[in-house]
Structures are given as C-alpha cells and as structure tokens.
Amino acid sequence: MFQMARILYWFFSFVIFSSCLREPEWSSTPVIKFEKIEKITKVTNDGFGGKTKLDSVIMFIRFQDGDGDLGVTQAEVVASPAKYKDFRNFEVAVMHKKNGKFDLITFTPPLGGLMNFNFNPDRKTGAIEGSISYSTQFVYAFYKGYSPRFTPNNDTLKFQIFIRDNAKNVSNTVETDPIVIFQN
C-alpha cells in the first residue's frame, strides 16, 4: 500500500510539474550572445615543400530564436538555387588593432557564409536555442607576405558576428574578446 501511494505521488508530481513547463516566448528575430574565442596553433605544409604555422581561431556564440527558422539544408539549397544564391546567414567582420585602435578590415571572400544545416530538423515552428562555433584559419606565411596590415608577429584581432534567419531577420551583433595571432 505504501509503495502504491509513493508511485502515485511521483506520478502526480511529474504531471503537475511537466504541465508547468511552457515554451519560451522569444522574438522571431534571433538573439545571440558571445561565449568565448579560442586559438589553436598548428604546423602544416606550406604548399611549397616546407612547413608553416597557422592559427585556427574558433568563435563560440549562443543563440535563441522564437520561431526556430535557423539554418538551411543542402537539399533546400539544391532545390531552390536562386533563393539561396547570395544568401549568407552567418556573418563575421574582422577588426585589426593598429596604433592602439581597432579598425574593420575587408577580407575577400568575407568570413562567415552559410550555416548549411537545419537547427530545427522537424521543422516545427517554435523556440530554439543552442550554440554555434565558427572557425577560420590564419596562415603565417600567407598573411606575412600578403597584407600590409599584418605584421610578422603578434597581430591583435577581434570579430563582430551576426546571424540571419530564413525570414531574413538579422540578429544583434556581438563582438568577441581580442585575440593575438602570429605569436612566435
């Protein structure tokens, strides 16, 4: 008898508490928050028979979207190429510190691009949240000879990031902490 009462107690407790859980009411415009930035330095082939160092910079953000329309699958891109021809849903601007001041610099092609997976695979409308990590690489040999903005070592960068959902709503822009690349 006592065991049956205990089971009923847990059952009704579960029903009561689960009925209290409601889906969050977030905006249909995505909201992002900067989490962290990391750098991993590796040695790799330089393409000319030698070795060079490269810095992989990984940026982490958190997101919330009220209607869950983030990301595009490869099948969607193939099915509607005109719709997604110039569509970019993850944008990254680069800022370089020179003379104590951060200035935007242009990369061609620009960093970022298409998040070509769906964050809400069942396609049900509703709030979603999660994390996104984006990485890019800076190759020592390439940038030292390529851009007069970069120095042979110890360049400080930070990044501005925003995302765009499938309805083309643009999130807020976040800025990463500074990070030093090309350290010896």
C-alpha positions as CSV (number, residue, x, y, z in Angstrom):
1,M,0.0,0.0,0.0
2,F,2.8,2.4,1.0
3,Q,4.6,1.6,-2.3
4,M,1.5,2.3,-4.4
5,A,1.0,5.7,-2.6
6,R,4.6,6.5,-3.4
7,I,4.2,5.7,-7.0
8,L,1.0,7.8,-7.3
9,Y,2.8,10.7,-5.5
10,W,5.7,10.7,-8.1
11,F,3.3,10.2,-11.0
12,F,1.1,13.2,-10.0
13,S,4.2,15.3,-9.1
14,F,5.6,14.6,-12.6
15,V,2.2,15.5,-14.3
16,I,1.9,18.7,-12.2
17,F,5.5,19.9,-12.9
18,S,5.5,18.9,-16.6
19,S,2.3,20.9,-17.2
20,C,4.1,24.0,-15.8
21,L,6.7,23.8,-18.5
22,R,5.9,26.3,-21.3
23,E,7.8,27.1,-24.4
24,P,9.7,30.3,-24.1
25,E,8.3,33.3,-25.8
26,W,11.2,34.8,-27.7
27,S,11.2,37.2,-30.6
28,S,11.2,35.7,-34.1
29,T,14.4,37.8,-34.6
30,P,17.4,35.8,-33.5
31,V,19.3,36.9,-30.5
32,I,23.0,36.0,-30.0
33,K,25.5,36.2,-27.1
34,F,29.2,35.9,-27.3
35,E,30.5,32.9,-25.3
36,K,34.3,32.6,-26.0
37,I,37.1,32.7,-28.5
38,E,40.0,30.2,-28.7
39,K,43.1,29.9,-30.8
40,I,44.9,26.7,-31.7
41,T,48.3,27.0,-33.4
42,K,49.4,24.1,-35.7
43,V,52.3,23.4,-38.0
44,T,51.3,22.4,-41.5
45,N,52.6,22.0,-45.1
46,D,53.0,25.4,-46.8
47,G,52.3,24.0,-50.3
48,F,55.9,24.6,-51.4
49,G,57.6,21.6,-49.7
50,G,58.1,23.4,-46.4
51,K,56.3,23.9,-43.2
52,T,54.4,26.9,-41.8
53,K,52.4,27.7,-38.7
54,L,48.7,28.5,-38.8
55,D,46.4,29.8,-36.2
56,S,42.9,28.3,-36.1
57,V,40.6,30.8,-34.4
58,I,37.3,29.4,-33.1
59,M,34.5,31.7,-32.1
60,F,31.6,30.4,-29.9
61,I,28.2,32.1,-29.7
62,R,24.8,31.2,-28.1
63,F,21.6,31.8,-29.9
64,Q,17.8,32.0,-29.3
65,D,15.2,32.2,-32.0
66,G,11.5,32.4,-31.3
67,D,10.2,30.6,-34.4
68,G,13.1,28.2,-35.0
69,D,13.8,29.1,-38.6
70,L,17.6,29.0,-38.5
71,G,19.8,27.2,-40.9
72,V,19.4,25.8,-44.4
73,T,19.9,22.2,-45.5
74,Q,21.9,21.3,-48.6
75,A,18.7,19.8,-50.1
76,E,17.0,23.2,-49.7
77,V,19.9,25.0,-51.4
78,V,19.8,22.4,-54.3
79,A,16.0,22.6,-54.6
80,S,15.9,26.5,-54.7
81,P,19.3,27.7,-56.0
82,A,18.0,31.1,-57.0
83,K,16.6,31.7,-53.5
84,Y,19.9,30.9,-51.8
85,K,22.3,32.2,-54.5
86,D,23.7,35.1,-52.4
87,F,22.1,34.1,-49.1
88,R,24.5,34.3,-46.1
89,N,23.2,33.5,-42.6
90,F,26.4,33.8,-40.6
91,E,28.4,37.0,-41.0
92,V,31.9,37.7,-39.5
93,A,33.6,41.1,-39.7
94,V,37.3,41.3,-38.8
95,M,38.8,44.1,-36.7
96,H,42.6,44.6,-36.6
97,K,44.4,46.6,-33.9
98,K,46.8,49.1,-35.3
99,N,48.2,52.0,-33.2
100,G,46.0,51.1,-30.3
101,K,42.8,51.3,-32.3
102,F,40.6,48.5,-33.8
103,D,39.7,49.1,-37.5
104,L,37.5,47.0,-39.7
105,I,39.4,45.2,-42.5
106,T,37.9,43.6,-45.6
107,F,38.6,40.0,-46.4
108,T,37.8,38.7,-49.9
109,P,36.0,36.4,-49.7
110,P,34.4,37.6,-46.5
111,L,34.4,35.4,-43.4
112,G,31.2,33.6,-42.5
113,G,28.8,32.2,-45.0
114,L,26.0,29.7,-45.0
115,M,25.1,27.6,-42.0
116,N,24.0,24.7,-44.2
117,F,22.3,22.5,-41.7
118,N,18.9,23.0,-40.0
119,F,18.8,23.8,-36.3
120,N,15.2,22.6,-36.2
121,P,15.1,19.4,-38.3
122,D,11.5,18.5,-37.6
123,R,10.5,22.0,-39.0
124,K,8.0,22.6,-36.2
125,T,7.6,26.3,-35.5
126,G,8.8,27.1,-32.0
127,A,11.5,28.5,-29.9
128,I,15.0,27.0,-30.2
129,E,18.3,27.8,-28.5
130,G,21.8,26.5,-28.7
131,S,25.5,27.1,-29.5
132,I,27.3,27.8,-32.8
133,S,31.0,27.6,-33.2
134,Y,32.8,29.0,-36.3
135,S,36.4,28.6,-37.1
136,T,38.8,30.3,-39.6
137,Q,42.5,29.9,-40.2
138,F,45.3,32.5,-40.5
139,V,48.4,31.1,-42.2
140,Y,51.6,32.8,-41.1
141,A,53.4,32.6,-44.4
142,F,50.4,33.7,-46.4
143,Y,49.5,36.8,-44.4
144,K,53.0,38.0,-43.7
145,G,53.6,38.5,-47.5
146,Y,50.0,39.3,-48.5
147,S,48.6,42.1,-46.4
148,P,50.5,45.2,-45.4
149,R,48.0,45.4,-42.4
150,F,49.6,42.3,-40.8
151,T,52.9,42.2,-39.1
152,P,55.3,39.3,-38.9
153,N,54.0,38.5,-35.4
154,N,51.6,39.4,-32.6
155,D,48.7,40.9,-34.5
156,T,45.6,41.5,-32.4
157,L,42.2,40.8,-33.9
158,K,38.6,40.8,-32.7
159,F,35.5,39.9,-34.6
160,Q,31.9,41.1,-35.0
161,I,29.3,38.4,-35.6
162,F,25.6,38.4,-36.5
163,I,23.3,35.8,-37.9
164,R,20.3,35.9,-40.2
165,D,17.3,33.5,-40.0
166,N,15.4,32.2,-43.1
167,A,12.9,35.1,-42.9
168,K,16.0,37.3,-43.2
169,N,15.6,38.7,-39.7
170,V,19.0,39.9,-38.6
171,S,20.2,39.3,-35.0
172,N,22.0,41.7,-32.8
173,T,25.8,42.0,-33.4
174,V,28.2,40.7,-30.9
175,E,31.9,41.4,-30.5
176,T,34.5,38.9,-29.5
177,D,37.3,39.4,-27.0
178,P,40.6,40.4,-28.7
179,I,42.9,37.5,-29.7
180,V,46.6,37.6,-30.7
181,I,47.6,35.7,-33.9
182,F,51.0,35.1,-35.3
183,Q,52.7,34.7,-31.9
184,N,56.2,33.3,-32.1
